[in-house]
Amino acid sequence: MLSFDNIGKTFFAGLAGVTLAGAMASGPVLAADITLKLGHLANEENIWHKASVKFGEELSTLTKGRIEVEVFPNESLGKEIDLINGMQLGTADMTISGESLQNWAPMAALLAVPYAYKSLDHMDEVAGGKIGDDIKAEIIDKARVRPIAYFARGPRNLTSKRPIKSPDDLDALKLRVPNVPLFVDVWKTLGAQPTPMAFSEVFTSLQNGTIDAQENPLALIKSANFNEVQGFVNKTEHVRSWIYLVISEITWDKLSDSDREAVMQAAATAQAYERELFLADEKKLVDELKGKGMTFVDVDGAAFASKAKDAVLANVKDEIRPIVEDLFKQ
């Protein structure tokens, strides 16, 4: 999962091999062989990795092999922020990035705002509509990377040792959250006792009773084996978010118009493929966690969202507050 922390803008000058293959001359690339190197943090089983591979296959087909994409999972080309910095300098080509882009483009914070999106369809309307266009334009302008597709992320859900159906049930609940002021304040407002903690410490802390609950997407709930120390998945779905497949503007500027068209066509195919995998994966995760003994609990989502609203609006940046206010009204 991507960090929500406000990571400092650092760059490892020696990102070996993270380059547009060959010493490409300035101006459009017409007939030369091109290799785009795409690095990301997910492992080989993750659907983002599979969608990235699909993108490369499609692009190679569309360009009759003139453009190849090498995909590097597990941060093997560097961490997300390092790759973004490399893309801005022309030493990296592509990565997958989300709300970390708000380090440059404040509107990127809209990718992950608690209770801003009522459903996957609502999120799609925003990401694929005018707001999404404005977010992408600001990212291109200020971060100098270009979003070419977006992938959904599973909503964050609250796990616990007892069922939680409404904010009233959160009283005195000791809850681990990422070290993000917005998340901390929202859960305080809802009535819990949020405790920022590194993810690596969560299982042991749940096991020994230091905390009572945690919140994460189903994929992380499964991979971290939280079913061994938590009995309930409370379907709060409090953060719905998406993440972008991005290409360096420097790399983009070196492509011909026809190659840019091929890149966008391959990206659209990868986006549709990722969504197909995502929907199947979410259903599979529910079945698997139920099979491991976890009980899924429906919650009063409207009550959670209503109580969280003031804390959300107090913590988002001025640039996006009117947009968030409007999203809450939808």
NORLIN-V578215 format. One record per residue. N is the residue number from 0. RES is the residue in one letter. PHI is phi in whole degrees, -180 to 180 (* if undefined). OMEGA is omega in degrees with one decimal (* if undefined). BURIAL is I if it has 24 or more other C-alpha atoms within 12 Angstrom, else O. Layout:
N RES PHI OMEGA BURIAL
N RES PHI OMEGA BURIAL
This chain:
0 M * 179.1 I
1 L -79 177.6 I
2 S -74 173.4 O
3 F -90 -177.3 I
4 D -68 178.8 I
5 N -82 -171.9 O
6 I -72 178.8 O
7 G -67 -177.2 O
8 K -84 178.8 O
9 T -121 179.8 O
10 F -146 176.0 O
11 F -84 -173.2 O
12 A -59 -175.0 O
13 G -101 177.1 O
14 L -69 -172.5 I
15 A -66 172.3 O
16 G 81 -177.3 I
17 V -88 -173.3 I
18 T -135 170.4 I
19 L -68 -169.1 I
20 A -56 178.6 I
21 G 83 175.8 O
22 A -87 -173.3 O
23 M -74 178.6 O
24 A -72 178.3 O
25 S -66 -177.8 O
26 G 98 -175.3 O
27 P -61 174.3 O
28 V -90 -175.2 I
29 L -106 -172.6 O
30 A -123 -177.1 O
31 A -71 173.7 O
32 D -71 -177.8 O
33 I -127 171.9 I
34 T -120 176.5 I
35 L -96 -179.9 I
36 K -104 -173.8 I
37 L -115 179.5 I
38 G -108 177.5 I
39 H -152 -173.5 I
40 L -92 -173.2 I
41 A -76 177.3 I
42 N -89 -173.2 O
43 E -67 -179.9 O
44 E -87 -177.1 O
45 N -72 -177.6 I
46 I -68 175.6 I
47 W -65 177.9 I
48 H -65 -179.5 I
49 K -63 178.0 I
50 A -69 177.4 I
51 S -66 177.3 I
52 V -63 177.7 I
53 K -60 177.0 I
54 F -57 -179.8 I
55 G -63 179.3 I
56 E -63 -179.3 I
57 E -65 -178.0 I
58 L -66 177.2 I
59 S -62 178.9 I
60 T -64 -176.6 O
61 L -65 -177.5 I
62 T -104 179.6 I
63 K 54 174.6 O
64 G 84 -179.5 O
65 R -70 177.3 I
66 I -116 176.8 I
67 E -113 177.6 I
68 V -124 173.7 I
69 E -101 -177.2 I
70 V -104 -177.8 I
71 F -120 179.5 I
72 P -82 171.0 I
73 N 59 178.7 I
74 E 57 -176.5 I
75 S -71 173.2 I
76 L -103 -177.5 I
77 G 126 179.5 I
78 K -76 -174.1 I
79 E -52 -176.5 I
80 I -66 178.0 I
81 D -62 179.6 I
82 L -68 177.9 I
83 I -62 176.8 I
84 N -61 177.5 I
85 G -65 177.5 I
86 M -66 178.5 I
87 Q -71 -179.9 I
88 L -94 -179.5 I
89 G 89 179.3 I
90 T -105 176.6 I
91 A -140 -175.2 I
92 D -104 -170.8 I
93 M -147 171.4 I
94 T -158 173.6 I
95 I -117 -174.3 I
96 S -145 -178.7 I
97 G -125 -173.9 I
98 E -68 173.2 I
99 S -61 179.0 I
100 L -67 177.1 I
101 Q -68 172.1 I
102 N -58 178.1 I
103 W -114 -174.3 I
104 A -118 -175.3 I
105 P -54 -177.9 I
106 M -66 178.6 I
107 A -66 175.7 I
108 A -62 -179.7 I
109 L -68 179.4 I
110 L -68 -175.5 I
111 A -151 178.2 I
112 V -115 -178.7 I
113 P -53 174.1 I
114 Y 63 178.1 I
115 A -76 -175.5 I
116 Y -120 -172.8 I
117 K -78 -175.8 I
118 S -162 176.1 O
119 L -63 178.3 I
120 D -63 178.4 O
121 H -63 178.3 O
122 M -62 178.4 I
123 D -63 178.4 I
124 E -61 -179.3 O
125 V -74 -177.2 I
126 A -63 -177.8 I
127 G -97 -177.3 I
128 G -110 -175.4 O
129 K -62 179.4 O
130 I -61 177.2 I
131 G -60 177.7 I
132 D -63 179.6 O
133 D -66 177.3 O
134 I -62 -178.8 I
135 K -62 -179.7 I
136 A -63 179.5 O
137 E -69 177.9 I
138 I -63 178.4 I
139 I -62 -175.7 I
140 D -69 -171.3 O
141 K -101 -179.9 O
142 A -96 178.5 I
143 R 62 168.8 I
144 V -129 -172.0 I
145 R -116 173.0 I
146 P -67 -179.9 I
147 I -120 175.8 I
148 A -163 174.2 I
149 Y -132 -179.9 I
150 F -118 177.5 I
151 A -75 171.6 I
152 R -115 178.9 I
153 G -61 180.0 I
154 P -64 177.5 I
155 R -78 179.0 I
156 N -125 -179.2 I
157 L -90 171.3 I
158 T -104 -175.1 I
159 S -161 179.3 I
160 K -96 175.9 I
161 R -142 -178.4 O
162 P -68 177.6 I
163 I -123 -177.5 I
164 K -112 -178.7 I
165 S -148 177.4 I
166 P -56 179.3 I
167 D -61 -178.7 O
168 D -77 -178.3 O
169 L -85 -174.5 I
170 D -52 177.0 O
171 A 68 178.7 O
172 L -72 178.1 I
173 K -85 -168.4 I
174 L -122 174.5 I
175 R -78 174.2 I
176 V -133 171.8 I
177 P -63 -178.3 I
178 N -79 -179.0 O
179 V -128 -176.8 I
180 P -52 179.4 O
181 L -60 -179.7 I
182 F -65 -179.4 I
183 V -60 -177.3 I
184 D -67 178.8 I
185 V -62 -178.3 I
186 W -70 173.2 I
187 K -62 179.6 I
188 T -62 179.4 I
189 L -73 175.5 I
190 G 115 179.5 I
191 A -86 174.3 I
192 Q -114 -176.1 I
193 P -71 179.6 I
194 T -128 175.9 I
195 P -62 -175.5 I
196 M -161 175.4 I
197 A -63 -177.5 O
198 F -60 -177.6 I
199 S -64 -178.2 O
200 E -96 -169.2 O
201 V -67 -175.6 I
202 F -58 -179.0 I
203 T -62 -179.3 I
204 S -68 174.0 I
205 L -69 -178.0 I
206 Q -65 -177.4 O
207 N -93 174.8 O
208 G 86 175.8 O
209 T -61 173.7 O
210 I -128 -178.4 I
211 D -104 -169.9 I
212 A -155 175.8 I
213 Q -152 179.0 I
214 E -138 -177.8 I
215 N -167 172.7 I
216 P -64 -177.4 I
217 L -58 -178.3 I
218 A -61 178.7 I
219 L -75 176.8 I
220 I -60 179.4 I
221 K -72 -174.1 I
222 S -65 179.0 O
223 A -88 179.6 I
224 N 58 179.8 I
225 F -66 176.2 I
226 N -60 -179.7 I
227 E -76 -176.6 O
228 V -129 179.2 I
229 Q -137 -177.5 I
230 G -100 -171.0 I
231 F -129 168.2 I
232 V -109 -179.9 I
233 N -90 -168.6 I
234 K -78 178.6 I
235 T -72 179.0 I
236 E 44 -169.7 I
237 H -78 174.2 I
238 V -132 168.3 I
239 R -104 -174.7 I
240 S -155 175.8 I
241 W -136 -176.3 I
242 I -142 -174.8 I
243 Y -103 161.4 I
244 L -88 -173.5 I
245 V -124 177.1 I
246 I -124 178.8 I
247 S -60 175.2 I
248 E -63 177.5 I
249 I -65 176.5 I
250 T -65 -179.6 I
251 W -57 -177.8 I
252 D -66 -179.5 I
253 K -88 -179.1 I
254 L -91 174.6 I
255 S -72 178.9 O
256 D -59 -179.3 O
257 S -68 177.8 O
258 D -71 175.0 I
259 R -62 178.4 I
260 E -62 178.5 O
261 A -65 177.8 I
262 V -59 -178.1 I
263 M -68 177.8 I
264 Q -67 177.6 I
265 A -65 179.1 I
266 A -66 178.0 I
267 A -63 177.4 I
268 T -64 179.8 I
269 A -65 179.2 I
270 Q -64 178.6 I
271 A -65 179.2 I
272 Y -65 179.1 I
273 E -62 -179.8 I
274 R -64 176.8 I
275 E -60 178.6 O
276 L -66 -178.2 I
277 F -60 -177.9 I
278 L -64 178.7 O
279 A -67 -178.4 O
280 D -67 -179.8 I
281 E -62 178.5 I
282 K -64 -179.8 O
283 K -63 -179.3 O
284 L -63 177.6 I
285 V -60 -178.8 I
286 D -62 -178.5 O
287 E -67 -179.4 O
288 L -69 173.9 I
289 K -62 178.8 O
290 G -65 177.5 O
291 K -91 173.4 O
292 G 99 -179.2 O
293 M -86 178.4 I
294 T -104 178.5 I
295 F -91 -174.0 I
296 V -118 173.4 I
297 D -74 -177.4 O
298 V -120 174.9 I
299 D -83 -175.4 O
300 G -60 -179.7 I
301 A -64 179.2 O
302 A -67 177.5 O
303 F -62 -177.1 I
304 A -64 -178.7 I
305 S -63 -178.3 I
306 K -73 -177.7 I
307 A -82 -170.0 I
308 K -54 -176.0 I
309 D -62 179.4 I
310 A -66 178.3 I
311 V -63 -176.9 I
312 L -65 179.8 I
313 A -73 -173.3 O
314 N -105 179.5 I
315 V -79 -177.7 I
316 K -71 -178.1 O
317 D -55 -175.7 O
318 E -62 -175.3 O
319 I -112 -176.2 I
320 R -57 178.7 I
321 P -61 178.5 O
322 I -67 179.7 I
323 V -64 177.7 I
324 E -58 179.9 I
325 D -67 178.8 O
326 L -63 178.7 I
327 F -66 -178.7 I
328 K -81 -174.9 O
329 Q -76 * O
